[in-house]
Amino acid sequence: MNFAPKFVTNDTGERTDVILSISDFESLMEDLADLAAIADRRSETTIPHEDFLSQLKADGIIPN
């Protein structure tokens, strides 16, 4: 990501707001949604990768 934010400052030069392009904002929101999904699923049980591949093959999702 290569953001180009613009900052709004008050009379003393303190940054008070940020202006982003729509594409930068949408990218940040997508990343935030991804992180929320990861946090929600943190307590789920996991399976070994080989078991996962076996399930996909058994379900016909990927070829044997």
ChimeraX commands (.cxc) that place a marker at each C-alpha (Angstrom):
marker #1 position 0.00,0.00,0.00 radius 0.5
marker #1 position 1.19,3.42,-0.87 radius 0.5
marker #1 position -1.12,5.87,0.84 radius 0.5
marker #1 position -0.94,9.60,0.27 radius 0.5
marker #1 position -2.87,11.09,3.19 radius 0.5
marker #1 position -3.48,14.80,3.54 radius 0.5
marker #1 position -3.64,16.26,7.01 radius 0.5
marker #1 position -5.87,19.01,8.33 radius 0.5
marker #1 position -4.32,21.04,11.09 radius 0.5
marker #1 position -5.66,23.47,13.65 radius 0.5
marker #1 position -4.33,26.98,14.30 radius 0.5
marker #1 position -1.39,25.62,16.31 radius 0.5
marker #1 position -0.35,23.15,13.60 radius 0.5
marker #1 position -1.68,20.09,15.42 radius 0.5
marker #1 position -3.05,17.42,13.10 radius 0.5
marker #1 position -6.77,17.04,13.68 radius 0.5
marker #1 position -8.08,15.16,10.65 radius 0.5
marker #1 position -6.92,13.03,7.74 radius 0.5
marker #1 position -8.11,13.11,4.15 radius 0.5
marker #1 position -7.71,9.92,2.09 radius 0.5
marker #1 position -8.64,9.07,-1.45 radius 0.5
marker #1 position -11.68,6.82,-1.81 radius 0.5
marker #1 position -9.47,3.94,-3.00 radius 0.5
marker #1 position -7.14,4.30,0.01 radius 0.5
marker #1 position -10.13,4.43,2.36 radius 0.5
marker #1 position -11.72,1.36,0.76 radius 0.5
marker #1 position -8.43,-0.52,0.98 radius 0.5
marker #1 position -8.12,0.31,4.68 radius 0.5
marker #1 position -11.72,-0.75,5.32 radius 0.5
marker #1 position -11.11,-4.07,3.53 radius 0.5
marker #1 position -8.01,-4.68,5.65 radius 0.5
marker #1 position -9.99,-3.86,8.79 radius 0.5
marker #1 position -12.73,-6.32,7.80 radius 0.5
marker #1 position -10.10,-9.01,7.16 radius 0.5
marker #1 position -8.55,-8.42,10.58 radius 0.5
marker #1 position -11.98,-8.59,12.24 radius 0.5
marker #1 position -12.66,-11.94,10.52 radius 0.5
marker #1 position -9.31,-13.26,11.72 radius 0.5
marker #1 position -10.05,-12.13,15.28 radius 0.5
marker #1 position -13.50,-13.75,15.17 radius 0.5
marker #1 position -12.05,-17.07,14.03 radius 0.5
marker #1 position -9.06,-17.14,16.37 radius 0.5
marker #1 position -10.67,-19.66,18.72 radius 0.5
marker #1 position -11.73,-22.10,15.98 radius 0.5
marker #1 position -10.04,-25.45,15.87 radius 0.5
marker #1 position -7.56,-26.07,13.08 radius 0.5
marker #1 position -6.73,-29.08,10.96 radius 0.5
marker #1 position -3.46,-30.06,9.30 radius 0.5
marker #1 position -3.01,-28.82,5.74 radius 0.5
marker #1 position -2.87,-32.35,4.33 radius 0.5
marker #1 position -6.24,-33.17,5.96 radius 0.5
marker #1 position -7.71,-30.02,4.43 radius 0.5
marker #1 position -6.45,-31.00,0.97 radius 0.5
marker #1 position -7.87,-34.49,1.43 radius 0.5
marker #1 position -11.28,-33.01,2.26 radius 0.5
marker #1 position -11.19,-30.77,-0.80 radius 0.5
marker #1 position -10.30,-33.74,-3.00 radius 0.5
marker #1 position -13.04,-35.89,-1.45 radius 0.5
marker #1 position -15.57,-33.11,-2.09 radius 0.5
marker #1 position -14.44,-32.83,-5.73 radius 0.5
marker #1 position -13.31,-29.23,-5.28 radius 0.5
marker #1 position -9.76,-29.97,-6.40 radius 0.5
marker #1 position -8.58,-32.87,-8.58 radius 0.5
marker #1 position -6.95,-35.94,-7.06 radius 0.5
marker link #1:1,2 radius 0.2
marker link #1:2,3 radius 0.2
marker link #1:3,4 radius 0.2
marker link #1:4,5 radius 0.2
marker link #1:5,6 radius 0.2
marker link #1:6,7 radius 0.2
marker link #1:7,8 radius 0.2
marker link #1:8,9 radius 0.2
marker link #1:9,10 radius 0.2
marker link #1:10,11 radius 0.2
marker link #1:11,12 radius 0.2
marker link #1:12,13 radius 0.2
marker link #1:13,14 radius 0.2
marker link #1:14,15 radius 0.2
marker link #1:15,16 radius 0.2
marker link #1:16,17 radius 0.2
marker link #1:17,18 radius 0.2
marker link #1:18,19 radius 0.2
marker link #1:19,20 radius 0.2
marker link #1:20,21 radius 0.2
marker link #1:21,22 radius 0.2
marker link #1:22,23 radius 0.2
marker link #1:23,24 radius 0.2
marker link #1:24,25 radius 0.2
marker link #1:25,26 radius 0.2
marker link #1:26,27 radius 0.2
marker link #1:27,28 radius 0.2
marker link #1:28,29 radius 0.2
marker link #1:29,30 radius 0.2
marker link #1:30,31 radius 0.2
marker link #1:31,32 radius 0.2
marker link #1:32,33 radius 0.2
marker link #1:33,34 radius 0.2
marker link #1:34,35 radius 0.2
marker link #1:35,36 radius 0.2
marker link #1:36,37 radius 0.2
marker link #1:37,38 radius 0.2
marker link #1:38,39 radius 0.2
marker link #1:39,40 radius 0.2
marker link #1:40,41 radius 0.2
marker link #1:41,42 radius 0.2
marker link #1:42,43 radius 0.2
marker link #1:43,44 radius 0.2
marker link #1:44,45 radius 0.2
marker link #1:45,46 radius 0.2
marker link #1:46,47 radius 0.2
marker link #1:47,48 radius 0.2
marker link #1:48,49 radius 0.2
marker link #1:49,50 radius 0.2
marker link #1:50,51 radius 0.2
marker link #1:51,52 radius 0.2
marker link #1:52,53 radius 0.2
marker link #1:53,54 radius 0.2
marker link #1:54,55 radius 0.2
marker link #1:55,56 radius 0.2
marker link #1:56,57 radius 0.2
marker link #1:57,58 radius 0.2
marker link #1:58,59 radius 0.2
marker link #1:59,60 radius 0.2
marker link #1:60,61 radius 0.2
marker link #1:61,62 radius 0.2
marker link #1:62,63 radius 0.2
marker link #1:63,64 radius 0.2
view
